[in-house]
């Protein structure tokens, strides 16, 4: 036994775990998520990482870049072809928020910021 923690997963609060897990499954080209019977929890298993989604009934999305509701964290996703990744993210339901030289910032359908990075 070890006292050193191991990384388990990242968990995002959202109003609809199945829908948000579906968005990320399509965006990342991963297998469909496992969703519990009452859609309070969804698990997306990727290569060596797990992203999970829990329903928060009073969920309010971040307002980035405005500070009213802080983002708390964001995902950086690496893409080889930034323009093609941009088009794909928008097609799947992301909202473009900002463009920088080597990355672009988006909001997922629940409003969580994430970046597509060609860094």
N, C-alpha and C positions, 0 to 999 in steps of 0.2 A: 504494500500500500504506500501511496505517496501523498504528501501534503501539497504538492504542486498541482494547481488546477490545470485541466485540459480544456481547450476551447470546445464548447458544445454547439452553440448556434447563435445567430442574431435573430432577435424577435422584434417585429414591427407591430405596433398598435394600429388598428384600422377599423373602419365600420363594416367591412365585408371581407373576411379572410379568404374565402374561396376565390373571389374576383381578383383580389390583389395578388394572391399566389399564382393565379392563372396568368396575369400580366407578366410577372417575373419569369414564369416557366417559358412563356413564349419569347420574351426578350432575350433570355439567356440560352434558349433552345435546350431546356432541361425537360425531363419527364414531368408529367402532370403531378400536382401536389396531392398529398393525402389530406383529406378534409374530414373532421369529425361530423357526426350526424346532425348536430345543431349549428354547424358553421360558426363555432366559437373559436376554433383553432385549425390551422392548416400548416402542413409541413412540406417544404420543398427541399428535396435531397439533391444536391449537386455533387460534382466530383470533389470529394474531400471536404465539403462544407454543407451546412444545413441552414436554411433561412426559414424562419417560422413566422406565422402571422396570428395575432390574437385579436378577437373582437373587443373593441372599446366602445361601449354604447354612447358615451359622451365625447367621442373623438372629434377633435378640431385640428385641421391640418396646419402645418407650419406656414408662416407668411413670408418666408425668405424671398427676397433679401430684406424685407421690412422686419423690424425687431419685435412686433407685437407678440407673436408666438414663435419662439426659437425652434430651429430645426433639430437640436440636440445631437444629431449625428447624420451622416449621409453615406451612401455607398459610392465608391469609385470603381467603375467597371471599365476594363481595358478593351479597346477596339482597334483593329488594324486600319480600317478605312473609316475615318471620322465622318465624312459626308454621307456615306452609305449607312453607317450606324445611326446618324441623325435621322435620316429618312425613315429607317426601320422603327426607331423609337417612337417617332410621331405617328406612324401608321398603326402601331400597337396601342396608342392611347396616351403616350407621354406628352407633357406640355413643355415646350422649350422656354427656359428662363433667362439664360445668359450664354454668351459665347466668349471664350478666351482663346489665346493662340493655340494651345495644345489640348484643350478640353472644352466641353459644353455642359451646361447645367440644365437639368430637367426636373419636372415634378412628375411622380408616378400618378396613377389615377386617384390615389388617396391623398395626394399632396406632398408626399415625402420627397425631398430633393435627392437626386442622384446625379452623378457625373459620368459621361462617356469620355474616357481619356485616351489620347493617342500620344502618350508620354514615353 
